[in-house]
Amino acid sequence: MPELLAVCRVFALLPDAGTVGVTAIDKRPVDGRVKARPYGLYADVQADRANHGGLDQAVYAYSQEDAEVWGAELGYEITPGLFGENLRTRGLEVSRAVVGERWRVGTALLEVTQPRTPCQTFARRLDSPPRWVRRFTQANRTGAYLRVVENGDLGAGDVVEVVHRPTHGVTLTDWFGAFNRLDGAAVLADVAKALVVAHDDGELRLSDEMRERAQQVLDR
């Protein structure tokens, strides 16, 4: 069964060269159980809520499997929290989750909303590997942002149970690959249409960002 390997919260706010001036990307594992609420994990911080937070990006998950790929490429271990994630999972294809998929983790219910878009703050966190933003984009191993549908608590060792998977079938990888025109990606208009139709039919609720971008594609 897929499981939660670690729960991570902000360790310290770090100075950053970005417009906000600080970043909460320094996440590290914590012991015990942690409450999940609409704006994320208890005692976590969103320094740039406009771009990396809010209700639709309350929690960020990354898989151990994807972390190990990056570890081999970068030459060091991608420890839980190093990518700024709140949840490190094992046995779950996080980057290939269907948009709107729901996970039961502990007593919390989480919903997959959108992929992570890499930024220079992320690159600086890793001491700026060459062309990091481009490399992360092209790899299409984005991890998943989630909203908290039902408050609850979770902790390392919990099973991650996929309790609902929308029938539209569009994954985070599908959308991110198409939107960024990666090699072998699906047709962007087809992916955007499937998401908007599912949203309009009530099958899922797209994040504001995803809804706006998908609609812009269809309006071209």
C-alpha positions in Angstrom: 0.0 0.0 0.0 1.2 3.6 -0.7 2.4 5.2 2.5 3.5 8.5 4.0 7.2 8.4 4.7 7.5 11.9 6.3 5.5 15.0 7.2 7.5 18.2 6.8 6.9 21.7 8.1 8.9 24.9 7.8 12.1 24.8 9.9 13.1 28.5 9.4 12.3 31.3 7.1 15.3 32.0 4.9 16.2 35.3 3.2 15.6 35.1 -0.5 16.4 37.2 -3.6 12.8 37.0 -4.8 10.2 39.7 -4.5 8.9 38.5 -1.1 12.4 38.7 0.4 12.0 35.5 2.4 11.1 31.9 1.7 9.5 29.1 3.7 10.9 26.4 1.4 13.1 25.0 4.2 10.8 22.1 5.3 12.0 19.3 7.5 10.4 16.2 9.0 8.6 16.4 12.3 7.6 13.7 14.7 4.1 12.7 15.7 0.8 13.6 14.1 0.1 16.9 12.5 -3.2 18.6 11.9 -4.2 19.4 8.3 -6.4 22.5 7.9 -7.7 24.5 4.9 -4.4 26.5 4.6 -2.1 23.6 5.2 -0.4 21.8 8.0 -0.5 23.2 11.5 2.5 25.4 12.3 3.6 25.4 8.7 4.2 28.8 6.9 3.4 30.0 3.4 5.7 33.0 2.9 4.4 33.6 -0.7 0.7 32.7 -0.5 -0.1 34.3 -3.9 2.2 31.9 -5.8 2.9 29.0 -3.4 0.0 28.6 -1.1 -3.6 29.4 -0.5 -6.5 27.0 -0.4 -5.6 25.3 -3.7 -1.9 24.8 -2.8 -2.3 24.1 0.9 -0.1 21.0 0.9 2.6 19.8 -1.4 3.5 16.2 -1.9 6.5 14.5 -3.5 7.2 10.9 -4.1 10.3 9.0 -2.8 10.5 7.4 -6.3 10.9 10.8 -8.0 13.3 12.0 -5.3 15.6 9.1 -5.9 15.7 9.8 -9.6 16.8 13.4 -8.8 19.2 12.1 -6.2 21.0 10.0 -8.8 21.2 12.9 -11.2 22.3 15.5 -8.7 24.7 13.2 -6.8 23.2 13.6 -3.3 20.2 12.3 -1.4 17.0 14.3 -1.7 16.0 14.1 1.9 12.3 14.6 2.9 11.5 18.3 2.8 14.4 19.3 0.6 12.2 20.1 -2.3 9.9 22.1 0.0 7.3 19.4 0.2 5.1 18.8 3.1 4.5 15.1 2.4 7.0 12.5 1.2 5.2 9.4 -0.1 6.3 5.9 -1.2 4.4 3.6 -3.6 2.2 6.3 -5.2 2.8 7.9 -8.6 2.3 11.4 -7.2 3.3 13.3 -10.4 0.9 11.1 -12.4 -2.1 11.6 -10.1 -5.3 12.5 -11.9 -6.4 16.1 -11.4 -9.1 16.0 -8.7 -8.0 12.7 -7.3 -8.7 12.3 -3.6 -6.4 10.7 -1.0 -7.3 9.7 2.5 -4.2 10.1 4.7 -4.8 9.5 8.4 -8.1 11.2 9.1 -7.6 14.0 6.5 -9.0 14.0 3.0 -6.8 15.7 0.4 -7.5 16.5 -3.2 -5.0 16.8 -6.0 -5.2 20.3 -7.6 -2.3 21.1 -9.8 1.4 20.4 -10.5 4.3 22.5 -9.2 5.7 25.1 -11.5 9.4 25.4 -10.6 10.9 28.9 -9.8 14.2 30.5 -9.1 13.6 30.2 -5.3 13.5 26.4 -5.8 16.8 26.6 -7.7 18.4 28.7 -5.0 17.3 26.2 -2.4 19.4 23.6 -4.2 22.4 26.0 -4.7 21.3 26.7 -8.2 22.1 23.5 -10.2 22.7 24.4 -13.9 19.4 25.2 -15.8 17.5 23.8 -12.8 14.1 25.3 -13.7 14.3 24.0 -17.2 15.5 20.6 -16.1 12.8 20.2 -13.6 10.2 21.2 -16.1 11.5 18.9 -18.8 11.6 15.9 -16.4 7.9 16.4 -15.7 8.3 15.0 -12.2 6.4 17.9 -10.6 4.8 16.5 -7.5 1.3 17.5 -6.5 -0.3 20.4 -4.8 -3.4 19.4 -2.8 -6.3 21.2 -1.1 -7.7 20.0 2.2 -11.2 18.7 1.7 -11.7 17.4 5.2 -9.7 18.5 8.2 -7.8 15.8 10.0 -4.5 14.7 11.3 -1.7 12.6 9.6 1.7 11.3 10.4 4.6 9.2 9.0 3.6 5.6 8.5 0.0 6.4 7.5 -1.4 4.6 4.5 -2.2 6.9 1.5 -5.5 5.6 0.1 -6.8 6.8 -3.2 -10.5 7.0 -2.5 -11.7 8.8 -5.6 -10.3 9.1 -9.1 -12.2 11.3 -11.7 -13.1 9.7 -15.0 -11.7 12.5 -17.2 -8.3 10.8 -16.8 -6.1 13.9 -17.2 -3.0 13.6 -15.0 -0.7 16.2 -13.6 1.9 14.9 -16.1 -0.6 15.3 -19.0 -1.4 18.9 -18.2 2.1 20.0 -17.3 3.6 18.3 -20.4 1.0 19.7 -22.7 1.1 23.2 -21.2 4.9 23.4 -21.5 4.9 21.7 -24.9 7.2 18.9 -23.8 8.2 16.2 -26.3 5.6 13.5 -26.6 3.0 15.5 -24.6 -0.7 15.3 -25.3 -2.4 18.0 -27.4 -2.9 21.0 -25.2 -6.4 21.9 -26.4 -7.6 18.4 -25.8 -6.3 18.3 -22.3 -7.7 21.8 -21.5 -11.1 20.8 -22.9 -11.3 17.6 -20.8 -10.5 19.6 -17.7 -12.9 22.4 -18.3 -15.7 20.0 -19.2 -15.1 18.0 -16.1 -15.1 21.2 -14.0 -18.3 22.4 -15.6 -20.0 19.1 -15.1 -19.1 19.1 -11.4 -16.8 16.1 -11.6 -14.1 18.2 -10.0 -13.3 21.8 -9.0 -10.3 23.1 -10.8 -8.0 25.5 -8.9 -8.4 29.1 -10.0 -5.0 29.0 -11.8 -5.8 25.8 -13.7 -9.2 27.0 -14.6 -7.9 30.3 -16.0 -5.1 28.7 -17.9 -7.3 26.0 -19.4 -9.9 28.5 -20.4 -7.3 30.7 -22.1 -6.2 27.8 -24.2 -9.8 27.2 -25.4 -10.4 30.9 -26.1 -7.4 31.1 -28.5 
